[in-house]
Amino acid sequence: MKRRAAAAFGVGMLMLTVAPVEGQLFNFPDYAIPSFDGTSTFVATSYGRGLNDEAGKLNSVSATVGRSTSGLSLQAGVGYIDGVADSEWTLGGAAAYNLLGVDSPAQVGLQAGLGWMQLGDPTGTVGDVTMLRVPVGVVVRGEMGSASMRISPWVMPRLNIMRLSSGGFSTTETDFGASAGVGLTMPSGFGIHAALDFLAVSVEGAPETAEQLRFGVGAHYLLGR
Protein backbone atom coordinates (compact mmCIF):
# COMPACT_ATOMS: atom_id res chain seq x y z
CA MET A 1 0.00 0.00 0.00
CA LYS A 2 2.77 2.44 0.89
CA ARG A 3 4.55 1.69 -2.38
CA ARG A 4 1.33 2.35 -4.31
CA ALA A 5 0.84 5.68 -2.52
CA ALA A 6 4.44 6.69 -3.21
CA ALA A 7 4.04 5.77 -6.87
CA ALA A 8 0.84 7.80 -7.17
CA PHE A 9 2.43 10.85 -5.58
CA GLY A 10 5.55 10.40 -7.68
CA VAL A 11 3.61 10.27 -10.94
CA GLY A 12 1.50 13.25 -9.85
CA MET A 13 4.51 15.35 -8.97
CA LEU A 14 6.21 14.41 -12.23
CA MET A 15 3.16 15.56 -14.16
CA LEU A 16 3.02 18.74 -12.09
CA THR A 17 6.41 19.72 -13.49
CA VAL A 18 6.06 18.56 -17.10
CA ALA A 19 2.32 18.95 -17.79
CA PRO A 20 0.53 22.23 -18.52
CA VAL A 21 -0.72 23.52 -15.17
CA GLU A 22 -2.30 26.90 -15.67
CA GLY A 23 -5.17 28.80 -17.15
CA GLN A 24 -8.78 28.08 -16.16
CA LEU A 25 -8.18 25.82 -19.12
CA PHE A 26 -4.88 23.98 -18.82
CA ASN A 27 -2.01 25.16 -21.08
CA PHE A 28 -3.44 28.68 -21.47
CA PRO A 29 -2.66 31.90 -19.62
CA ASP A 30 -5.06 32.79 -16.83
CA TYR A 31 -7.09 35.43 -18.68
CA ALA A 32 -8.99 38.08 -16.78
CA ILE A 33 -12.66 37.81 -17.76
CA PRO A 34 -13.33 40.60 -20.30
CA SER A 35 -15.18 43.69 -19.11
CA PHE A 36 -17.39 45.54 -21.60
CA ASP A 37 -19.83 48.46 -21.44
CA GLY A 38 -23.02 47.35 -19.74
CA THR A 39 -24.06 43.71 -19.87
CA SER A 40 -22.64 41.65 -22.73
CA THR A 41 -22.49 38.03 -23.82
CA PHE A 42 -19.29 37.09 -25.63
CA VAL A 43 -17.72 34.11 -27.39
CA ALA A 44 -13.99 33.63 -27.91
CA THR A 45 -11.45 31.28 -29.39
CA SER A 46 -7.79 31.18 -28.35
CA TYR A 47 -4.44 29.56 -29.04
CA GLY A 48 -2.05 28.76 -26.18
CA ARG A 49 1.53 27.53 -26.03
CA GLY A 50 4.28 27.03 -23.47
CA LEU A 51 7.33 29.20 -24.11
CA ASN A 52 9.97 27.23 -22.20
CA ASP A 53 10.83 23.61 -21.39
CA GLU A 54 9.22 23.83 -17.94
CA ALA A 55 5.90 24.77 -19.58
CA GLY A 56 6.05 21.87 -22.03
CA LYS A 57 6.02 23.83 -25.34
CA LEU A 58 2.68 22.28 -26.22
CA ASN A 59 0.07 23.70 -28.61
CA SER A 60 -3.57 24.08 -27.61
CA VAL A 61 -6.81 25.64 -28.86
CA SER A 62 -9.96 26.57 -26.97
CA ALA A 63 -13.53 27.86 -27.26
CA THR A 64 -15.07 30.04 -24.53
CA VAL A 65 -18.42 31.66 -23.82
CA GLY A 66 -19.07 34.23 -21.11
CA ARG A 67 -21.33 36.90 -19.65
CA SER A 68 -19.88 40.23 -18.55
CA THR A 69 -21.66 42.74 -16.29
CA SER A 70 -20.64 45.75 -14.21
CA GLY A 71 -20.66 43.48 -11.15
CA LEU A 72 -20.43 39.70 -11.49
CA SER A 73 -19.01 38.15 -14.69
CA LEU A 74 -18.79 34.47 -15.67
CA GLN A 75 -17.13 32.38 -18.37
CA ALA A 76 -16.67 28.69 -19.23
CA GLY A 77 -14.79 26.86 -21.96
CA VAL A 78 -13.26 23.72 -23.39
CA GLY A 79 -9.73 23.25 -24.70
CA TYR A 80 -7.78 20.68 -26.69
CA ILE A 81 -4.08 20.13 -25.97
CA ASP A 82 -1.88 18.36 -28.49
CA GLY A 83 0.99 16.19 -27.29
CA VAL A 84 0.19 15.40 -23.61
CA ALA A 85 0.83 11.63 -23.74
CA ASP A 86 -2.12 11.31 -26.12
CA SER A 87 -3.85 14.56 -27.03
CA GLU A 88 -6.05 15.63 -24.11
CA TRP A 89 -9.17 17.68 -23.40
CA THR A 90 -9.46 20.24 -20.62
CA LEU A 91 -12.50 21.99 -19.10
CA GLY A 92 -12.60 25.19 -17.10
CA GLY A 93 -14.60 28.15 -15.86
CA ALA A 94 -14.18 31.34 -13.87
CA ALA A 95 -16.13 34.03 -12.03
CA ALA A 96 -15.09 37.62 -11.32
CA TYR A 97 -16.57 40.44 -9.25
CA ASN A 98 -15.72 44.11 -9.82
CA LEU A 99 -15.00 46.01 -6.60
CA LEU A 100 -15.09 49.52 -8.09
CA GLY A 101 -17.75 51.34 -10.10
CA VAL A 102 -17.67 51.49 -13.89
CA ASP A 103 -16.80 55.21 -13.77
CA SER A 104 -13.51 54.60 -11.93
CA PRO A 105 -10.33 55.26 -13.98
CA ALA A 106 -9.09 51.74 -13.17
CA GLN A 107 -11.10 48.63 -12.39
CA VAL A 108 -10.18 46.29 -9.54
CA GLY A 109 -11.80 42.90 -9.11
CA LEU A 110 -11.51 39.46 -7.57
CA GLN A 111 -11.44 36.40 -9.81
CA ALA A 112 -11.48 32.67 -9.13
CA GLY A 113 -11.53 29.74 -11.54
CA LEU A 114 -11.67 25.96 -11.74
CA GLY A 115 -9.81 23.82 -14.28
CA TRP A 116 -10.01 20.06 -14.91
CA MET A 117 -7.84 17.64 -16.85
CA GLN A 118 -7.18 13.90 -16.71
CA LEU A 119 -3.89 12.36 -17.83
CA GLY A 120 -3.09 8.73 -18.51
CA ASP A 121 -0.52 7.10 -16.22
CA PRO A 122 2.79 6.98 -18.15
CA THR A 123 4.12 4.23 -15.84
CA GLY A 124 1.11 1.92 -16.16
CA THR A 125 1.14 1.25 -12.40
CA VAL A 126 -1.25 3.66 -10.63
CA GLY A 127 -3.99 4.56 -13.14
CA ASP A 128 -5.07 7.87 -14.59
CA VAL A 129 -4.18 11.09 -12.77
CA THR A 130 -6.97 13.65 -12.31
CA MET A 131 -5.77 17.25 -12.10
CA LEU A 132 -7.90 20.03 -10.57
CA ARG A 133 -6.71 23.59 -10.13
CA VAL A 134 -8.20 26.71 -8.55
CA PRO A 135 -6.56 30.01 -9.54
CA VAL A 136 -7.53 32.91 -7.24
CA GLY A 137 -6.34 36.40 -8.13
CA VAL A 138 -6.82 40.16 -8.08
CA VAL A 139 -7.46 41.83 -11.44
CA VAL A 140 -6.39 45.42 -12.10
CA ARG A 141 -7.71 46.70 -15.42
CA GLY A 142 -7.50 49.94 -17.38
CA GLU A 143 -9.86 51.24 -20.08
CA MET A 144 -8.85 53.55 -22.93
CA GLY A 145 -9.36 54.07 -26.61
CA SER A 146 -11.46 56.01 -29.11
CA ALA A 147 -14.68 55.66 -31.08
CA SER A 148 -12.99 53.13 -33.37
CA MET A 149 -11.21 50.91 -30.82
CA ARG A 150 -11.51 50.08 -27.12
CA ILE A 151 -8.26 49.02 -25.40
CA SER A 152 -8.33 47.08 -22.12
CA PRO A 153 -4.93 46.25 -20.56
CA TRP A 154 -4.92 44.19 -17.35
CA VAL A 155 -2.70 42.38 -14.85
CA MET A 156 -3.63 39.58 -12.42
CA PRO A 157 -1.35 38.24 -9.65
CA ARG A 158 -2.74 35.00 -8.24
CA LEU A 159 -2.41 31.90 -6.12
CA ASN A 160 -2.52 28.63 -8.04
CA ILE A 161 -3.94 25.73 -6.03
CA MET A 162 -3.39 22.37 -7.74
CA ARG A 163 -4.79 19.01 -6.61
CA LEU A 164 -3.72 15.71 -8.17
CA SER A 165 -5.39 12.39 -7.38
CA SER A 166 -4.82 8.83 -8.56
CA GLY A 167 -5.75 5.40 -7.22
CA GLY A 168 -7.42 6.78 -4.11
CA PHE A 169 -4.47 9.01 -3.16
CA SER A 170 -4.09 12.76 -3.63
CA THR A 171 -1.71 15.66 -3.12
CA THR A 172 -2.18 19.43 -3.19
CA GLU A 173 0.30 22.14 -4.20
CA THR A 174 -0.09 25.93 -3.84
CA ASP A 175 2.12 28.21 -5.94
CA PHE A 176 2.33 31.84 -7.01
CA GLY A 177 1.72 33.13 -10.51
CA ALA A 178 0.79 36.24 -12.47
CA SER A 179 -0.57 37.04 -15.89
CA ALA A 180 -0.93 40.21 -17.95
CA GLY A 181 -2.66 40.94 -21.21
CA VAL A 182 -4.66 43.29 -23.38
CA GLY A 183 -7.94 43.17 -25.26
CA LEU A 184 -8.78 45.26 -28.34
CA THR A 185 -12.48 45.55 -29.26
CA MET A 186 -14.12 47.42 -32.14
CA PRO A 187 -17.64 48.93 -32.08
CA SER A 188 -18.86 46.00 -34.22
CA GLY A 189 -18.14 43.67 -31.29
CA PHE A 190 -15.20 41.90 -32.91
CA GLY A 191 -11.86 42.00 -31.11
CA ILE A 192 -8.56 40.31 -30.39
CA HIS A 193 -6.79 39.49 -27.12
CA ALA A 194 -3.37 38.30 -25.96
CA ALA A 195 -1.71 37.42 -22.65
CA LEU A 196 1.52 36.23 -21.03
CA ASP A 197 1.56 34.00 -17.96
CA PHE A 198 4.20 33.15 -15.34
CA LEU A 199 3.91 30.38 -12.74
CA ALA A 200 6.56 29.36 -10.19
CA VAL A 201 5.99 25.68 -9.35
CA SER A 202 7.72 24.27 -6.25
CA VAL A 203 7.86 20.48 -6.25
CA GLU A 204 8.87 18.55 -3.14
CA GLY A 205 12.28 16.97 -3.64
CA ALA A 206 13.17 19.13 -6.65
CA PRO A 207 16.29 21.28 -6.19
CA GLU A 208 14.84 24.37 -7.90
CA THR A 209 11.49 26.03 -8.60
CA ALA A 210 10.14 25.34 -12.09
CA GLU A 211 9.32 28.69 -13.73
CA GLN A 212 6.69 28.16 -16.40
CA LEU A 213 6.04 30.76 -19.12
CA ARG A 214 3.04 30.65 -21.45
CA PHE A 215 1.58 32.79 -24.21
CA GLY A 216 -1.94 33.05 -25.56
CA VAL A 217 -3.65 34.95 -28.38
CA GLY A 218 -7.14 34.81 -29.83
CA ALA A 219 -10.27 36.53 -31.07
CA HIS A 220 -13.58 37.39 -29.38
CA TYR A 221 -16.99 38.67 -30.44
CA LEU A 222 -19.76 40.41 -28.50
CA LEU A 223 -23.17 39.00 -29.37
CA GLY A 224 -25.98 41.41 -30.16
CA ARG A 225 -23.82 44.29 -31.40
Residue frames as qw, qx, qy, qz and C-alpha x, y, z in Angstrom:
[[0.000, 0.884, 0.467, 0.000, 0.00, 0.00, 0.00],
 [0.293, -0.803, 0.099, 0.509, 2.77, 2.44, 0.89],
 [0.407, -0.147, 0.594, 0.678, 4.55, 1.69, -2.38],
 [0.217, 0.616, 0.671, 0.352, 1.33, 2.35, -4.31],
 [0.126, -0.935, -0.257, 0.210, 0.84, 5.68, -2.52],
 [0.377, -0.607, 0.327, 0.618, 4.44, 6.69, -3.21],
 [0.381, 0.159, 0.685, 0.600, 4.04, 5.77, -6.87],
 [0.113, 0.806, 0.560, 0.153, 0.84, 7.80, -7.17],
 [0.212, -0.914, -0.035, 0.345, 2.43, 10.85, -5.58],
 [0.463, -0.371, 0.494, 0.636, 5.55, 10.40, -7.68],
 [0.329, 0.415, 0.674, 0.516, 3.61, 10.27, -10.94],
 [0.017, -0.908, -0.418, 0.003, 1.50, 13.25, -9.85],
 [0.320, -0.809, 0.134, 0.475, 4.51, 15.35, -8.97],
 [0.459, -0.077, 0.601, 0.651, 6.21, 14.41, -12.23],
 [0.215, 0.635, 0.625, 0.400, 3.16, 15.56, -14.16],
 [0.181, -0.914, -0.247, 0.266, 3.02, 18.74, -12.09],
 [0.330, -0.630, 0.329, 0.622, 6.41, 19.72, -13.49],
 [0.240, -0.105, 0.712, 0.651, 6.06, 18.56, -17.10],
 [0.136, 0.590, 0.763, 0.226, 2.32, 18.95, -17.79],
 [0.015, -0.475, -0.144, -0.868, 0.53, 22.23, -18.52],
 [0.358, -0.454, -0.721, 0.382, -0.72, 23.52, -15.17],
 [0.031, -0.360, -0.240, 0.901, -2.30, 26.90, -15.67],
 [0.303, -0.081, -0.427, -0.848, -5.17, 28.80, -17.15],
 [0.692, 0.015, 0.394, -0.605, -8.78, 28.08, -16.16],
 [0.942, 0.324, -0.054, -0.073, -8.18, 25.82, -19.12],
 [0.739, -0.432, 0.351, 0.381, -4.88, 23.98, -18.82],
 [0.616, 0.065, 0.413, 0.668, -2.01, 25.16, -21.08],
 [0.160, 0.766, 0.303, 0.544, -3.44, 28.68, -21.47],
 [0.142, 0.230, -0.362, 0.892, -2.66, 31.90, -19.62],
 [0.091, -0.576, -0.719, 0.380, -5.06, 32.79, -16.83],
 [0.069, 0.433, 0.335, 0.834, -7.09, 35.43, -18.68],
 [0.148, 0.251, 0.468, -0.834, -8.99, 38.08, -16.78],
 [0.295, 0.587, 0.752, 0.039, -12.66, 37.81, -17.76],
 [0.207, 0.319, 0.294, 0.877, -13.33, 40.60, -20.30],
 [0.000, -0.606, -0.510, 0.611, -15.18, 43.69, -19.11],
 [0.174, 0.365, 0.527, 0.748, -17.39, 45.54, -21.60],
 [0.237, -0.107, 0.103, -0.960, -19.83, 48.46, -21.44],
 [0.723, -0.100, 0.018, -0.683, -23.02, 47.35, -19.74],
 [0.737, -0.117, 0.647, -0.160, -24.06, 43.71, -19.87],
 [0.513, 0.568, -0.504, -0.400, -22.64, 41.65, -22.73],
 [0.921, -0.052, 0.387, -0.010, -22.49, 38.03, -23.82],
 [0.228, 0.760, -0.545, -0.273, -19.29, 37.09, -25.63],
 [0.983, 0.072, 0.145, 0.084, -17.72, 34.11, -27.39],
 [0.012, -0.844, 0.516, 0.145, -13.99, 33.63, -27.91],
 [0.977, 0.143, -0.042, 0.150, -11.45, 31.28, -29.39],
 [0.206, -0.883, 0.421, 0.029, -7.79, 31.18, -28.35],
 [0.842, 0.320, -0.375, 0.220, -4.44, 29.56, -29.04],
 [0.512, -0.798, 0.302, -0.098, -2.05, 28.76, -26.18],
 [0.843, 0.330, -0.338, 0.257, 1.53, 27.53, -26.03],
 [0.701, -0.640, 0.047, 0.310, 4.28, 27.03, -23.47],
 [0.339, 0.909, -0.232, 0.070, 7.33, 29.20, -24.11],
 [0.008, -0.664, 0.731, -0.159, 9.97, 27.23, -22.20],
 [0.449, 0.115, -0.886, -0.023, 10.83, 23.61, -21.39],
 [0.065, 0.072, 0.775, -0.624, 9.22, 23.83, -17.94],
 [0.521, 0.291, 0.208, -0.775, 5.90, 24.77, -19.58],
 [0.696, 0.172, 0.696, -0.035, 6.05, 21.87, -22.03],
 [0.076, 0.391, -0.502, -0.768, 6.02, 23.83, -25.34],
 [0.259, 0.339, 0.901, 0.082, 2.68, 22.28, -26.22],
 [0.170, -0.100, -0.349, -0.916, 0.07, 23.70, -28.61],
 [0.074, 0.431, 0.844, -0.310, -3.57, 24.08, -27.61],
 [0.163, -0.279, -0.368, -0.872, -6.81, 25.64, -28.86],
 [0.012, 0.340, 0.776, -0.531, -9.96, 26.57, -26.97],
 [0.179, -0.513, -0.485, -0.685, -13.53, 27.86, -27.26],
 [0.161, -0.243, -0.616, 0.732, -15.07, 30.04, -24.53],
 [0.180, -0.653, -0.474, -0.562, -18.42, 31.66, -23.82],
 [0.321, -0.225, -0.544, 0.742, -19.07, 34.23, -21.11],
 [0.138, -0.837, -0.452, -0.274, -21.33, 36.90, -19.65],
 [0.407, 0.048, -0.261, 0.874, -19.88, 40.23, -18.55],
 [0.217, -0.859, -0.421, -0.194, -21.66, 42.74, -16.29],
 [0.049, 0.779, -0.263, 0.567, -20.64, 45.75, -14.21],
 [0.614, -0.571, 0.417, -0.351, -20.66, 43.48, -11.15],
 [0.697, -0.213, 0.684, 0.016, -20.43, 39.70, -11.49],
 [0.556, 0.567, -0.451, -0.408, -19.01, 38.15, -14.69],
 [0.800, -0.146, 0.578, -0.072, -18.79, 34.47, -15.67],
 [0.522, 0.570, -0.519, -0.365, -17.13, 32.38, -18.37],
 [0.798, -0.159, 0.579, -0.046, -16.67, 28.69, -19.23],
 [0.496, 0.659, -0.449, -0.343, -14.79, 26.86, -21.96],
 [0.953, -0.035, 0.292, 0.076, -13.26, 23.72, -23.39],
 [0.115, 0.812, -0.517, -0.244, -9.73, 23.25, -24.70],
 [0.980, 0.186, 0.030, 0.062, -7.78, 20.68, -26.69],
 [0.257, -0.804, 0.512, 0.159, -4.08, 20.13, -25.97],
 [0.870, 0.429, -0.240, -0.030, -1.88, 18.36, -28.49],
 [0.541, 0.513, -0.574, 0.339, 0.99, 16.19, -27.29],
 [0.413, -0.487, 0.573, -0.514, 0.19, 15.40, -23.61],
 [0.493, -0.042, 0.868, -0.044, 0.83, 11.63, -23.74],
 [0.240, 0.507, 0.718, 0.412, -2.12, 11.31, -26.12],
 [0.053, -0.352, -0.120, -0.927, -3.85, 14.56, -27.03],
 [0.193, -0.385, -0.783, 0.449, -6.05, 15.63, -24.11],
 [0.160, -0.710, -0.400, -0.557, -9.17, 17.68, -23.40],
 [0.258, -0.141, -0.528, 0.797, -9.46, 20.24, -20.62],
 [0.190, -0.753, -0.537, -0.329, -12.50, 21.99, -19.10],
 [0.358, -0.156, -0.380, 0.838, -12.60, 25.19, -17.10],
 [0.106, -0.815, -0.443, -0.358, -14.60, 28.15, -15.86],
 [0.358, -0.030, -0.342, 0.868, -14.18, 31.34, -13.87],
 [0.161, -0.860, -0.469, -0.118, -16.13, 34.03, -12.03],
 [0.388, 0.116, -0.169, 0.898, -15.09, 37.62, -11.32],
 [0.180, -0.849, -0.491, 0.081, -16.57, 40.44, -9.25],
 [0.321, 0.560, -0.028, 0.763, -15.72, 44.11, -9.82],
 [0.437, -0.479, -0.519, 0.556, -15.00, 46.01, -6.60],
 [0.079, -0.382, -0.024, 0.920, -15.09, 49.52, -8.09],
 [0.492, 0.663, 0.381, -0.416, -17.75, 51.34, -10.10],
 [0.703, 0.450, 0.409, 0.370, -17.67, 51.49, -13.89],
 [0.189, 0.962, 0.035, 0.192, -16.80, 55.21, -13.77],
 [0.604, -0.689, 0.281, 0.285, -13.51, 54.60, -11.93],
 [0.314, 0.787, -0.466, -0.255, -10.33, 55.26, -13.98],
 [0.269, 0.334, -0.903, -0.017, -9.09, 51.74, -13.17],
 [0.839, -0.244, -0.191, -0.447, -11.10, 48.63, -12.39],
 [0.021, -0.394, 0.865, -0.311, -10.18, 46.29, -9.54],
 [0.840, -0.114, -0.150, -0.508, -11.80, 42.90, -9.11],
 [0.475, -0.354, 0.792, -0.142, -11.51, 39.46, -7.57],
 [0.742, 0.321, -0.408, -0.425, -11.44, 36.40, -9.81],
 [0.507, -0.300, 0.798, -0.128, -11.48, 32.67, -9.13],
 [0.654, 0.346, -0.477, -0.474, -11.53, 29.74, -11.54],
 [0.763, -0.186, 0.604, -0.135, -11.67, 25.96, -11.74],
 [0.487, 0.543, -0.581, -0.361, -9.81, 23.82, -14.28],
 [0.851, -0.128, 0.482, -0.163, -10.01, 20.06, -14.91],
 [0.544, 0.564, -0.578, -0.227, -7.84, 17.64, -16.85],
 [0.886, -0.257, 0.375, -0.093, -7.18, 13.90, -16.71],
 [0.297, 0.684, -0.645, -0.167, -3.89, 12.36, -17.83],
 [0.961, 0.029, -0.266, -0.065, -3.09, 8.73, -18.51],
 [0.664, -0.653, 0.347, 0.110, -0.52, 7.10, -16.22],
 [0.485, 0.714, -0.492, -0.116, 2.79, 6.98, -18.15],
 [0.133, -0.462, 0.860, -0.174, 4.12, 4.23, -15.84],
 [0.666, -0.054, -0.627, -0.402, 1.11, 1.92, -16.16],
 [0.385, -0.022, -0.822, 0.419, 1.14, 1.25, -12.40],
 [0.007, -0.261, -0.589, 0.765, -1.25, 3.66, -10.63],
 [0.222, 0.689, 0.690, 0.023, -3.99, 4.56, -13.14],
 [0.228, 0.706, 0.257, 0.619, -5.07, 7.87, -14.59],
 [0.327, -0.276, -0.364, 0.827, -4.18, 11.09, -12.77],
 [0.011, 0.837, 0.493, 0.238, -6.97, 13.65, -12.31],
 [0.375, -0.016, -0.142, 0.916, -5.77, 17.25, -12.10],
 [0.110, -0.868, -0.469, -0.123, -7.90, 20.03, -10.57],
 [0.421, 0.009, -0.162, 0.892, -6.71, 23.59, -10.13],
 [0.114, -0.886, -0.447, 0.048, -8.20, 26.71, -8.55],
 [0.414, 0.228, -0.031, 0.881, -6.56, 30.01, -9.54],
 [0.227, -0.859, -0.435, 0.149, -7.53, 32.91, -7.24],
 [0.497, 0.082, 0.067, 0.861, -6.34, 36.40, -8.13],
 [0.012, 0.768, 0.266, -0.583, -6.82, 40.16, -8.08],
 [0.508, 0.500, 0.459, 0.530, -7.46, 41.83, -11.44],
 [0.085, -0.688, -0.052, 0.719, -6.39, 45.42, -12.10],
 [0.490, 0.467, 0.609, 0.414, -7.71, 46.70, -15.42],
 [0.030, -0.446, 0.052, 0.893, -7.50, 49.94, -17.38],
 [0.472, 0.639, 0.603, 0.070, -9.86, 51.24, -20.08],
 [0.057, -0.604, 0.222, 0.764, -8.85, 53.55, -22.93],
 [0.418, 0.259, 0.745, 0.450, -9.36, 54.07, -26.61],
 [0.170, 0.216, -0.184, -0.944, -11.46, 56.01, -29.11],
 [0.701, 0.278, 0.165, -0.636, -14.68, 55.66, -31.08],
 [0.722, 0.436, -0.462, -0.273, -12.99, 53.13, -33.37],
 [0.697, 0.138, -0.668, 0.222, -11.21, 50.91, -30.82],
 [0.618, -0.709, 0.135, -0.313, -11.51, 50.08, -27.12],
 [0.543, 0.412, -0.654, 0.328, -8.26, 49.02, -25.40],
 [0.739, -0.594, 0.043, -0.315, -8.33, 47.08, -22.12],
 [0.460, 0.426, -0.704, 0.333, -4.93, 46.25, -20.56],
 [0.769, -0.547, 0.012, -0.330, -4.92, 44.19, -17.35],
 [0.286, 0.418, -0.807, 0.303, -2.70, 42.38, -14.85],
 [0.822, -0.391, -0.108, -0.400, -3.63, 39.58, -12.42],
 [0.083, 0.421, -0.841, 0.330, -1.35, 38.24, -9.65],
 [0.832, -0.204, -0.201, -0.476, -2.74, 35.00, -8.24],
 [0.450, -0.355, 0.800, -0.179, -2.41, 31.90, -6.12],
 [0.655, 0.235, -0.586, -0.414, -2.52, 28.63, -8.04],
 [0.587, -0.267, 0.669, -0.371, -3.94, 25.73, -6.03],
 [0.584, 0.307, -0.661, -0.356, -3.39, 22.37, -7.74],
 [0.697, -0.227, 0.592, -0.335, -4.79, 19.01, -6.61],
 [0.485, 0.339, -0.745, -0.308, -3.72, 15.71, -8.17],
 [0.707, -0.187, 0.550, -0.403, -5.39, 12.39, -7.38],
 [0.602, 0.337, -0.667, -0.281, -4.82, 8.83, -8.56],
 [0.609, -0.013, -0.789, 0.079, -5.75, 5.40, -7.22],
 [0.594, -0.673, -0.441, -0.013, -7.42, 6.78, -4.11],
 [0.569, -0.426, -0.132, 0.691, -4.47, 9.01, -3.16],
 [0.236, 0.896, 0.232, 0.296, -4.09, 12.76, -3.63],
 [0.534, -0.296, -0.116, 0.784, -1.71, 15.66, -3.12],
 [0.120, 0.942, 0.306, 0.061, -2.18, 19.43, -3.19],
 [0.565, -0.049, 0.044, 0.822, 0.30, 22.14, -4.20],
 [0.052, 0.947, 0.288, -0.133, -0.09, 25.93, -3.84],
 [0.591, 0.001, 0.204, 0.781, 2.12, 28.21, -5.94],
 [0.050, 0.746, 0.128, -0.652, 2.33, 31.84, -7.01],
 [0.478, 0.306, 0.574, 0.591, 1.72, 33.13, -10.51],
 [0.127, 0.656, 0.124, -0.734, 0.79, 36.24, -12.47],
 [0.475, 0.414, 0.627, 0.458, -0.57, 37.04, -15.89],
 [0.055, 0.606, 0.023, -0.793, -0.93, 40.21, -17.95],
 [0.391, 0.330, 0.733, 0.448, -2.66, 40.94, -21.21],
 [0.170, 0.339, -0.038, -0.925, -4.66, 43.29, -23.38],
 [0.397, 0.493, 0.772, 0.058, -7.94, 43.17, -25.26],
 [0.049, 0.228, -0.281, -0.931, -8.78, 45.26, -28.34],
 [0.280, 0.502, 0.814, -0.088, -12.48, 45.55, -29.26],
 [0.018, 0.105, 0.388, 0.916, -14.12, 47.42, -32.14],
 [0.448, 0.086, 0.240, -0.857, -17.64, 48.93, -32.08],
 [0.667, 0.105, -0.550, -0.492, -18.86, 46.00, -34.22],
 [0.853, -0.381, 0.212, -0.286, -18.14, 43.67, -31.29],
 [0.927, 0.232, -0.173, 0.239, -15.20, 41.90, -32.91],
 [0.204, -0.894, 0.384, -0.110, -11.86, 42.00, -31.11],
 [0.778, 0.272, -0.509, 0.247, -8.56, 40.31, -30.39],
 [0.586, -0.761, 0.214, -0.178, -6.79, 39.49, -27.12],
 [0.708, 0.371, -0.514, 0.312, -3.37, 38.30, -25.96],
 [0.611, -0.741, 0.178, -0.214, -1.71, 37.42, -22.65],
 [0.477, 0.435, -0.700, 0.306, 1.52, 36.23, -21.03],
 [0.801, -0.529, -0.061, -0.272, 1.56, 34.00, -17.96],
 [0.281, 0.503, -0.723, 0.381, 4.20, 33.15, -15.34],
 [0.845, -0.447, -0.070, -0.283, 3.91, 30.38, -12.74],
 [0.101, 0.578, -0.753, 0.298, 6.56, 29.36, -10.19],
 [0.906, -0.195, -0.260, -0.271, 5.99, 25.68, -9.35],
 [0.154, -0.578, 0.740, -0.307, 7.72, 24.27, -6.25],
 [0.888, -0.015, -0.398, -0.229, 7.86, 20.48, -6.25],
 [0.688, -0.616, 0.365, -0.121, 8.87, 18.55, -3.14],
 [0.855, -0.150, 0.405, 0.286, 12.28, 16.97, -3.64],
 [0.615, 0.659, 0.158, 0.404, 13.17, 19.13, -6.65],
 [0.578, -0.222, -0.139, 0.773, 16.29, 21.28, -6.19],
 [0.052, -0.107, 0.100, 0.988, 14.84, 24.37, -7.90],
 [0.433, 0.532, 0.452, -0.570, 11.49, 26.03, -8.60],
 [0.399, 0.290, 0.698, 0.518, 10.14, 25.34, -12.09],
 [0.137, 0.532, 0.090, -0.831, 9.32, 28.69, -13.73],
 [0.420, 0.410, 0.765, 0.266, 6.69, 28.16, -16.40],
 [0.114, 0.428, -0.119, -0.889, 6.04, 30.76, -19.12],
 [0.378, 0.433, 0.800, 0.175, 3.04, 30.65, -21.45],
 [0.094, 0.228, -0.224, -0.943, 1.58, 32.79, -24.21],
 [0.323, 0.498, 0.804, -0.048, -1.94, 33.05, -25.56],
 [0.127, 0.244, -0.238, -0.931, -3.65, 34.95, -28.38],
 [0.199, 0.402, 0.891, 0.072, -7.14, 34.81, -29.83],
 [0.150, -0.238, -0.333, -0.900, -10.27, 36.53, -31.07],
 [0.072, 0.389, 0.782, -0.481, -13.58, 37.39, -29.38],
 [0.130, -0.337, -0.498, -0.788, -16.99, 38.67, -30.44],
 [0.218, 0.162, 0.557, -0.785, -19.76, 40.41, -28.50],
 [0.066, 0.417, 0.866, 0.268, -23.17, 39.00, -29.37],
 [0.000, 0.805, 0.574, -0.151, -25.98, 41.41, -30.16],
 [0.204, -0.574, 0.109, 0.786, -23.82, 44.29, -31.40]]
